[in-house]
Amino acid sequence: MPVAAITETRQYLTFKLADEVFAVDVAKVREILEFTTITKVPQTPPFMRGVINLRGSVVPVMDLRLKFGMSETEKTISTCTIVVEVAAEGETIVVGALADSVQEVFELEPAQIEPAPRIGTKLDTDFILGMGKHGEQFIMILDIDRVFTADEMAGMAGEAEVVNG
């Protein structure tokens, strides 16, 4: 049973967090950067690693591993920041997401994507758009607009304004 929200073939960028493969719609990806120095911002949630300077703009950087309850992303030769555009309350916020490594871009047809599993009522899987199958591997397709809550997004926008202001 395909996912209702996915009605056309789309391209996805896949990346690794620990041993798991995740994907995000290529249309949401602005660019991929090598790991760079991140300036810490006080009193932010642990998954918000800080901000980076992207051609004069301040971009908040999130550690998706921490957000998903994994261990902190460690800097390796493959570690990178995926710069994505996230829709939040009528505006677009540019956010960097740390990934252990970027894999590839490929197309998935709606029939290749299953709905995210429902894992009881306590676990929120709304940020998983679906489970794609690529070869023998399952890939968690993220709804990047739902990975962070509205409050978290407001905080990120506020941090960028404070630093830019």
TORLUM-276479 format. One line per 8 residues: number of its first residue (from 0); their letters; for each residue x, z, y of N, C-alpha, C. Coordinates in pm, 1 decimal. Each point is the difference from the previous one (the first is absolute). Last residue first. Example, Ala and Ser with C-alpha at 12.3 -4.5 7.8 and 13.67 -1.06 7.14 Angstrom:
// TORLUM-276479
1 = SA = 1285.0,708.0,-225.0,82.0,6.0,119.0,-77.0,73.0,109.0 | 29.0,-7.0,-572.0,-89.0,0.0,119.0,90.0,0.0,120.0
//
This chain:
// TORLUM-276479
164 = GNVVEAEG = 2138.3,1362.4,3968.7,-44.6,35.3,134.2,108.4,60.3,77.4 | 41.4,-117.9,-465.3,6.4,-118.3,85.5,-28.3,35.2,146.8 | -31.7,340.2,-329.7,138.2,-46.0,5.0,13.7,-119.2,93.5 | -429.7,174.2,-68.4,83.3,106.9,58.0,142.4,-49.8,16.2 | -304.2,-281.4,-222.6,-25.4,3.8,144.3,87.9,103.7,68.2 | 14.6,-31.8,-470.2,60.1,-119.8,58.7,-19.3,1.0,151.9 | -207.0,342.0,-244.4,145.6,16.6,-1.8,67.5,-119.3,65.3 | -468.4,-19.7,-55.4,38.3,97.2,102.2,149.9,18.6,6.7
156 = AMGAMEDA = -182.1,-263.3,-341.7,-14.5,-71.6,127.0,43.8,92.2,113.7 | -13.3,192.9,-420.5,108.4,-98.9,6.5,-4.4,-74.8,132.5 | -348.0,304.5,-93.2,125.9,69.5,22.5,116.8,-95.6,14.1 | -416.1,-170.4,-122.0,-5.5,42.0,140.4,129.2,72.9,36.4 | -55.3,-116.9,-447.4,26.2,-118.5,81.3,-2.0,34.9,148.3 | -115.8,336.3,-305.1,142.7,-31.1,-13.1,36.3,-119.3,86.8 | -453.3,114.7,-24.4,75.7,102.5,73.3,149.5,-27.1,-5.2 | -286.2,-275.4,-253.3,-16.8,-27.9,142.9,79.2,100.9,83.7
148 = TFVRDIDL = 192.3,-74.4,-486.9,-130.6,35.0,55.7,-4.6,-34.0,148.8 | 298.0,-267.4,-374.3,9.1,113.0,92.1,-137.9,25.9,59.1 | 26.0,-335.7,-314.1,103.2,88.8,-54.0,11.5,125.1,86.4 | -287.6,-397.3,74.2,-57.6,125.8,-47.9,103.6,97.5,-55.8 | 90.1,-450.5,168.4,-80.6,60.0,106.5,-56.2,136.5,-40.7 | 240.5,-277.6,-306.7,90.7,67.3,93.3,-75.9,64.8,116.0 | -108.3,-108.4,-503.0,-75.7,-33.6,120.2,73.2,74.9,111.3 | 229.1,-153.6,-482.1,-39.4,97.9,100.8,-88.5,-61.5,106.8
140 = IMIFQEGH = 121.7,-89.0,-539.2,-15.0,-71.0,126.9,-57.0,98.5,101.4 | 289.9,40.4,-476.5,-102.1,63.9,83.1,-3.5,-69.7,134.6 | 143.2,-189.7,-499.4,46.0,20.4,136.5,-113.9,62.6,78.7 | 181.0,-101.1,-549.0,-107.1,33.8,92.8,60.4,30.2,135.5 | 201.9,-327.2,-413.9,13.0,115.9,88.4,-125.4,20.4,85.5 | 140.8,-364.3,-311.1,-44.9,116.4,-76.7,-7.4,126.0,85.3 | -44.5,-450.6,249.9,69.9,4.3,-128.9,-58.6,115.3,-80.9 | -183.9,84.6,399.1,99.7,-105.9,19.5,88.4,1.4,-123.3
132 = KGMGLIFD = -487.3,220.2,210.4,80.5,-18.9,-119.8,88.7,-120.8,23.6 | -272.7,394.1,325.5,30.4,-138.4,-33.2,82.9,-6.3,-126.0 | -361.3,351.9,243.1,115.5,-6.2,-89.2,20.1,-145.0,-39.4 | -229.9,225.5,471.8,-22.2,-43.9,-137.2,129.1,4.1,-78.4 | -74.9,197.8,436.8,-97.7,-108.5,5.8,-34.6,-47.8,-140.5 | 171.2,482.1,191.1,39.6,-101.3,-97.4,-111.2,-104.9,-4.5 | -44.8,385.7,267.1,108.0,-80.2,59.0,53.8,-103.4,-98.9 | -337.0,326.2,-117.2,-55.8,-101.7,90.2,107.0,-90.3,60.1
124 = TDLKTGIR = 0.7,394.5,-321.5,68.6,-126.3,-28.0,-53.7,-112.0,88.9 | 14.5,572.6,-59.0,-44.9,-108.2,86.6,80.8,-125.2,-31.7 | -144.2,466.2,-289.5,107.0,-90.6,39.5,-56.2,-117.4,78.9 | -286.3,338.3,-181.0,98.6,69.8,83.9,108.9,-93.8,51.7 | -362.3,-114.1,-313.0,-46.6,6.5,138.3,102.1,62.6,93.0 | 106.6,-298.8,-465.2,-68.4,122.3,39.7,-37.9,-2.3,146.7 | 227.9,-381.6,-124.6,66.4,110.8,-69.8,-63.1,130.6,45.8 | -73.7,-566.2,-21.0,-56.6,121.7,58.5,55.1,116.5,-80.4
116 = PAPEIQAP = 236.8,-501.7,76.3,-67.1,93.9,-89.8,-54.4,119.5,77.2 | 38.6,-494.1,213.7,83.3,118.9,-21.4,-74.0,95.0,-92.0 | -112.1,-522.7,-45.8,-21.2,112.7,92.1,94.1,116.6,-33.2 | 170.5,-492.0,-118.3,-103.4,92.0,-47.7,-21.2,109.9,103.8 | 212.4,-531.0,-12.8,3.3,132.8,61.0,-120.2,81.5,-46.5 | 91.3,-470.3,-93.7,117.4,71.8,-51.0,7.1,144.0,51.4 | -334.8,-324.2,139.1,-22.8,33.0,-141.0,115.9,78.9,-61.2 | 24.1,-174.9,454.1,-92.3,113.3,-14.2,-22.0,43.9,-144.4
108 = ELEFVEQV = 462.5,-228.5,104.7,-137.3,-44.7,14.3,-91.3,120.3,-18.4 | 525.5,-27.0,178.4,-90.3,51.2,-102.9,-139.0,-53.9,30.6 | 556.1,-115.3,136.6,-144.0,-9.9,18.8,-73.2,64.1,-116.2 | 505.6,132.2,216.5,-68.2,-91.0,-90.2,-149.9,3.4,26.1 | 533.5,193.7,154.1,-131.6,-37.3,51.4,-60.4,-95.0,-102.4 | 381.9,415.7,-72.3,-27.9,-142.2,18.5,-135.8,-18.0,66.8 | 295.7,431.3,-15.2,10.8,-80.5,-120.5,-17.0,-148.4,29.4 | 194.3,464.0,269.4,-103.2,-103.6,7.1,23.3,-91.1,-119.0
100 = SDALAGVV = 129.1,543.6,44.8,46.9,-138.9,-0.6,-120.6,-92.3,11.9 | -28.3,468.3,84.3,127.1,1.9,-73.2,61.1,-139.2,-7.0 | -311.8,144.5,414.9,-15.3,-41.5,-139.8,137.4,3.2,-65.6 | -294.9,166.5,485.7,121.9,-3.3,-80.7,-33.4,-40.4,-142.9 | -255.5,-127.3,466.6,-20.1,70.7,-127.0,127.6,-13.3,-82.3 | -191.9,-49.2,550.0,101.3,-30.2,-100.2,-26.6,82.9,-124.2 | -344.5,-189.5,407.6,56.8,112.7,-73.1,106.1,-51.1,-96.0 | -363.2,-132.7,438.2,113.3,-48.3,-78.0,69.4,122.2,-59.2
92 = ITEGEAAV = -528.9,-82.8,155.8,118.6,83.2,17.6,108.5,-56.2,-91.3 | -496.8,-158.5,240.5,101.6,-26.1,-100.8,122.9,82.7,32.6 | -554.9,86.6,104.2,127.8,-48.7,51.5,97.0,-21.2,-115.1 | -459.6,165.2,-51.5,-7.9,-111.2,92.4,131.1,-47.6,59.5 | -28.3,369.3,-325.0,-94.1,22.2,109.2,6.3,-108.6,107.4 | 353.2,-91.1,-329.0,-52.5,136.4,9.9,-85.7,11.9,124.1 | 324.6,-356.6,-335.8,-117.9,7.3,86.2,-52.6,142.4,-2.7 | 514.3,-203.6,-82.1,-108.5,79.3,-56.0,-114.1,5.5,100.7
84 = EVVITCTS = 477.7,-291.2,-135.7,-100.6,21.7,103.9,-119.1,67.9,-65.4 | 550.3,10.2,-145.8,-136.2,-49.6,-22.9,-87.7,27.4,121.1 | 541.3,-12.1,-212.6,-75.8,18.6,124.2,-135.6,-66.9,-18.2 | 383.1,215.1,-338.6,-96.8,-109.2,9.7,-84.4,29.2,124.1 | 510.7,154.0,-164.1,-120.1,37.9,72.8,-88.3,-123.3,10.3 | 397.5,158.9,-384.3,-35.6,-79.3,117.6,-125.4,57.0,65.2 | 420.0,57.5,-418.9,-104.0,64.0,80.5,-28.0,-82.8,124.6 | 350.5,-86.8,-336.0,-126.2,-75.0,-6.3,-109.9,57.7,87.7
76 = ITKETESM = 439.3,198.5,-54.5,24.6,-134.0,52.5,-129.4,-82.3,4.9 | -77.8,511.6,36.8,85.5,-76.0,-90.7,22.2,-136.9,63.4 | -231.9,519.7,120.2,63.0,-122.5,51.1,91.7,-59.4,-107.1 | -454.0,289.8,-102.9,142.6,16.2,27.6,58.3,-133.2,43.2 | -511.0,254.1,-2.0,75.0,-123.2,-18.3,145.2,24.1,38.3 | -316.9,404.3,-184.6,38.4,-73.3,121.0,80.1,-125.0,-34.4 | -343.2,177.1,-371.5,115.1,55.9,71.0,36.5,-90.5,118.3 | -511.6,0.5,-139.6,124.6,-21.7,-73.9,113.3,69.3,76.7
68 = GFKLRLDM = -481.3,-49.7,131.4,34.3,115.2,-82.6,123.4,-17.9,-86.3 | -199.4,-304.3,342.5,-63.1,-11.4,-131.3,41.6,112.8,-95.2 | 177.9,-30.3,441.6,-144.6,-10.5,20.1,-73.3,-0.6,-133.4 | 471.8,-17.8,-0.3,-49.2,133.4,34.1,-151.8,-0.9,16.4 | 201.6,-414.4,-77.1,19.4,85.1,-118.1,-51.6,140.6,28.3 | 6.3,-316.6,348.2,-114.7,-13.6,-89.9,15.6,84.9,-125.2 | 187.5,49.9,500.3,57.5,-0.7,-133.5,-117.3,-3.2,-97.9 | 35.0,-179.8,534.2,-59.8,87.0,-100.6,73.6,-13.6,-131.8
60 = VPVVSGRL = 74.4,-94.0,564.2,38.5,-36.0,-136.5,-53.2,104.9,-96.8 | -102.3,-212.6,539.2,4.5,113.6,-92.0,32.3,-48.4,-141.6 | 148.5,-236.0,469.6,-84.2,-20.0,-117.8,12.1,123.3,-89.6 | 107.4,-200.1,535.4,12.6,112.4,-91.1,-99.6,-18.7,-113.6 | 254.8,-388.6,311.1,-125.2,71.7,-27.4,28.0,112.8,-98.8 | 343.8,-308.2,140.4,-50.5,67.0,119.1,-131.7,73.1,-18.4 | 211.3,-241.9,-364.4,8.0,-88.1,117.0,-67.4,62.1,122.3 | -29.2,308.9,-354.5,-14.8,-137.1,-47.0,-10.0,-90.6,121.9
52 = NIVGRMFP = 148.0,527.1,-153.3,-7.5,-91.3,113.5,-4.3,-141.3,-56.7 | -183.4,465.3,-249.7,112.8,-91.8,17.0,-24.9,-83.7,124.4 | -170.5,518.0,-218.8,-26.0,-127.6,66.1,128.1,-83.9,2.6 | -194.2,401.0,-360.1,45.2,-9.3,138.2,-35.9,-134.2,58.4 | -133.4,189.2,-436.7,143.9,23.8,5.7,53.5,-4.0,142.3 | -471.2,119.2,-252.9,42.4,-76.0,117.9,147.5,31.4,23.5 | -224.2,222.4,-348.4,13.4,-142.0,-35.2,37.1,-87.3,119.5 | -78.3,480.6,49.6,123.9,-32.0,-72.9,16.3,-148.2,-32.2
44 = PTQPVKTI = -284.7,136.4,436.4,-12.8,25.1,-144.2,128.2,-42.4,-72.5 | 66.9,154.9,497.3,-75.7,-108.5,-62.5,-10.2,31.2,-149.2 | 253.8,239.8,372.3,-140.1,35.7,-25.5,-85.0,-116.8,-48.4 | 456.8,-156.0,220.6,-42.9,133.8,-40.8,-150.8,10.1,-21.1 | 318.7,-430.8,-79.9,-92.6,46.4,102.9,-49.9,137.3,-44.6 | 458.0,-342.7,-114.1,-103.1,96.4,-40.6,-83.4,40.8,120.6 | 267.7,-467.7,-93.2,1.1,116.4,87.9,-114.4,91.7,-38.0 | 294.8,-376.1,-290.5,-134.7,43.2,37.7,14.2,126.0,84.2
36 = TTFELIER = 323.5,-450.1,-164.3,-9.1,139.1,43.0,-141.0,30.2,48.2 | 25.4,-385.7,-353.3,71.3,26.2,124.1,-14.8,147.4,35.8 | -75.5,-407.8,-417.7,-11.2,140.9,36.6,85.2,24.8,123.8 | -182.0,-486.7,-48.5,92.3,84.5,-74.9,-20.1,142.9,47.3 | -418.7,-323.5,45.6,126.5,37.6,62.7,89.7,73.8,-98.3 | -455.5,-358.8,45.2,68.8,95.2,-87.5,137.3,24.3,60.5 | -514.3,-164.8,215.9,137.6,-32.1,-38.6,54.7,106.9,-92.7 | -471.9,-58.5,107.1,60.3,-64.1,116.4,143.2,-42.9,-31.2
28 = VKAVDVAF = -468.4,86.7,-306.8,143.9,24.1,13.2,54.7,-77.0,119.0 | -455.5,-25.8,-170.1,19.7,127.1,69.8,147.7,27.5,29.6 | -151.1,-381.5,-253.6,-54.4,-14.7,135.6,19.9,126.9,82.9 | 107.5,-19.9,-467.9,104.7,-56.4,86.1,-48.5,-12.8,144.5 | -183.8,370.9,-346.8,-34.2,-135.5,42.3,105.6,-49.7,99.4 | 145.9,360.1,-359.2,-79.3,-1.1,122.4,-21.6,-146.3,38.4 | 165.1,337.0,-456.0,-8.1,-126.3,72.8,-84.8,19.5,123.6 | 319.7,283.3,-415.8,-114.7,-5.4,90.2,0.9,-134.8,69.4
20 = VEDALKFT = 235.0,274.3,-454.0,-3.9,-118.7,85.7,-131.1,0.6,77.8 | 334.1,407.3,-242.3,-128.7,-67.4,12.3,8.7,-118.6,96.1 | 337.7,344.5,-116.1,-9.8,-102.8,-104.2,-128.8,-80.7,8.0 | 178.8,214.0,438.5,40.3,57.5,-128.3,-9.2,-111.8,-104.2 | -185.3,-216.2,344.1,12.5,140.6,37.3,23.5,71.3,-132.1 | 18.1,-553.6,171.3,7.3,111.6,-93.3,8.6,132.5,73.1 | -238.9,-516.2,106.4,114.1,88.3,25.5,-5.8,117.4,-95.6 | -238.3,-527.1,146.9,13.0,113.7,-90.0,126.9,76.8,33.6
12 = LYQRTETI = -370.1,-345.9,253.6,140.2,40.8,-3.6,6.0,120.8,-91.7 | -379.2,-414.9,8.9,34.5,141.8,10.1,150.8,17.8,-5.4 | -430.4,-393.9,91.7,139.7,27.8,-30.8,26.7,147.5,24.4 | -483.0,-245.1,-153.2,83.9,50.1,109.9,142.6,18.5,-48.0 | -526.6,-232.3,-122.6,138.1,16.6,-42.7,82.7,43.0,120.7 | -516.2,130.3,8.6,83.0,-120.4,1.5,140.8,34.2,-47.9 | -353.2,325.2,47.7,-78.7,-117.7,-37.3,82.4,-128.0,-3.6 | -7.0,574.7,19.0,97.0,-108.7,-13.0,-73.3,-122.5,-53.5
4 = AAVPM = -224.0,414.5,59.9,61.8,-26.0,130.2,97.8,-117.7,-4.6 | -224.3,168.4,-399.5,-92.7,-68.7,90.6,64.7,-39.1,132.1 | 251.8,38.2,-481.1,-27.9,88.4,113.0,-84.4,-77.0,101.7 | -18.1,-120.4,-538.6,86.2,-7.5,118.6,-45.5,96.9,110.5 | -47.0,19.5,-547.3,-84.1,0.0,119.3,87.9,0.0,124.7
//
